[in-house]
């Protein structure tokens, strides 16, 4: 491949990654007209249109999408190889694609976006929010953020939050009407508000443990949802018992008495949130900087040590 052909492909990937000629041109240090000419040359050389252009947006055609899917991982691998060769002198730069779910985006990423952007102006964060567990390598992501217990075994995982307790809760009025369960078996006589895993027909079971004994409960109730906030609202409405995981609304309602907790001696502690990435990949400087920001390590210059890695 000639140097000009490589430059065309890199320019094309920059436009698709940023969905903008203007942002891609700034990233590449080119004028918009020069970048447009490069893309035209690429399309003429390949004999196919790669981008749909309007006055407000740019998006890949089907041919462009297929080309980008193939070349984007290779371009990232080349950037990683250069960064690895440069070692600690490498600058955090390029597009960093992160797959996460809504709660992590709201509580971990959003409050730190400004600080990260100011510290690393050459990094473009491409954040995709999805509640489904993604194959980050196959889908072209640099990293993902999920609950620790849902991670696969062939990834490197970095702890972001402490472990949390599961909590069985309902309103005092519900317990006054229906009684309080003393053991997990008693839940068979109660209305259970159930969580469905996103992108799946599978409903999460309720796992309880005590004195080395584990009990899994699959109760029935009036509401099933794949969003925790809907289930929290149902519990606060007195519709049944919710088995909550790391829910700020539930914690606040417990503190002010709107909800009451039961089966605390049966409720286990489960892993918190982890950032995960493919174990075969060298960690890019941009990803390391992002992890440091999520862990607030960038606030203290003397905290640049190794990440806490989960054994998977």
C-alpha positions, 0 to 999 in steps of 0.5 A, spaced: 500 500 500 502 506 498 503 512 503 497 516 499 492 510 500 494 509 507 492 516 508 486 516 505 484 510 509 486 513 515 482 520 513 476 516 511 476 512 518 477 519 522 470 522 518 466 515 520 469 515 527 467 523 528 461 523 524 463 530 521 468 532 516 470 538 521 471 534 527 475 529 523 479 535 519 481 538 526 483 531 528 488 530 522 490 537 522 487 538 515 482 543 512 475 541 510 476 542 503 483 538 503 479 532 507 474 532 502 478 532 496 482 526 500 475 522 501 473 523 493 480 521 491 479 514 495 472 513 492 474 514 485 480 509 486 475 504 489 469 506 484 464 506 490 461 511 494 463 511 501 459 516 505 452 519 505 453 527 506 448 532 507 448 539 510 447 537 517 450 530 517 455 525 514 454 517 515 457 511 511 454 508 506 453 500 506 460 499 503 463 504 507 460 501 513 463 494 511 470 498 509 470 501 516 469 495 520 475 492 517 480 497 517 478 500 524 481 495 528 487 495 524 488 502 524 487 502 532 492 496 532 497 500 529 496 506 533 497 501 539 504 498 536 506 505 535 504 507 543 507 501 545 514 502 542 514 509 545 512 507 552 511 512 557 513 517 552 506 516 548 501 521 548 494 520 549 490 521 543 486 518 538 478 515 538 477 511 544 470 507 544 467 505 550 461 501 551 457 502 557 450 501 560 446 507 563 447 507 570 455 507 569 455 513 564 451 517 569 454 516 575 461 514 573 463 518 566 458 524 566 461 527 572 468 526 569 467 528 562 470 535 563 476 534 567 478 528 562 477 533 556 481 538 559 487 534 560 487 530 554 484 534 548 487 530 543 482 524 545 475 523 542 471 519 547 466 515 543 461 512 548 455 507 546 450 506 551 447 499 551 444 495 557 446 488 553 453 485 555 457 486 548 463 483 545 468 489 545 473 486 541 468 483 535 464 490 535 470 494 535 470 497 542 477 499 546 473 497 553 466 496 556 463 497 563 459 492 566 457 489 573 463 484 575 459 478 575 457 478 568 464 479 565 467 473 561 473 469 563 478 472 557 478 479 559 482 484 563 478 487 568 479 493 572 475 495 579 471 501 578 467 501 584 466 497 591 462 491 592 455 492 593 449 489 597 443 486 594 437 488 598 430 486 599 425 492 600 418 494 599 414 499 603 412 499 610 404 499 607 406 493 603 409 489 609 403 491 613 398 488 608 402 482 606 407 480 612 414 480 612 418 474 609 422 471 614 426 466 609 427 466 602 422 460 601 416 465 604 417 469 598 413 464 594 407 468 597 409 475 596 409 479 589 416 480 587 418 485 582 423 482 577 428 484 572 429 482 565 436 482 562 436 487 557 436 483 550 434 477 553 428 473 555 431 471 561 429 474 568 434 474 573 433 470 579 434 472 586 440 469 590 440 468 597 446 465 601 446 464 609 451 460 613 454 457 606 447 455 603 445 458 597 437 459 595 435 461 588 428 464 588 424 465 582 418 469 584 412 472 581 409 479 581 405 484 577 411 488 574 417 485 570 422 490 567 429 491 564 430 498 567 431 498 575 428 505 575 422 502 573 422 497 578 424 502 584 418 506 582 413 500 582 416 498 589 415 505 592 408 505 589 407 499 594 406 493 588 411 488 591 418 486 593 424 489 589 431 485 590 435 491 589 442 492 586 446 499 588 440 503 587 440 510 589 433 511 589 432 505 594 438 507 598 434 514 599 428 511 600 430 506 606 433 512 609 427 516 610 423 510 611 419 510 605 422 503 604 423 497 609 429 492 608 427 485 609 432 478 609 438 482 610 441 476 613 440 472 607 442 478 602 449 477 599 454 482 597 456 482 589 461 485 585 461 492 583 462 495 576 469 494 572 472 496 566 474 491 562 478 490 555 481 484 551 487 481 554 490 480 548 491 488 547 496 492 549 493 498 553 493 504 549 495 511 553 488 514 552 485 508 555 490 508 561 488 516 562 481 514 561 481 509 567 486 514 571 480 519 570 474 514 572 478 512 579 480 519 580 487 518 580 489 524 575 487 528 581 493 526 585 500 526 581 503 521 586 498 515 584 500 513 577 501 506 579 498 499 576 491 498 576 487 493 581 486 487 576 480 482 577 483 475 576 478 472 571 
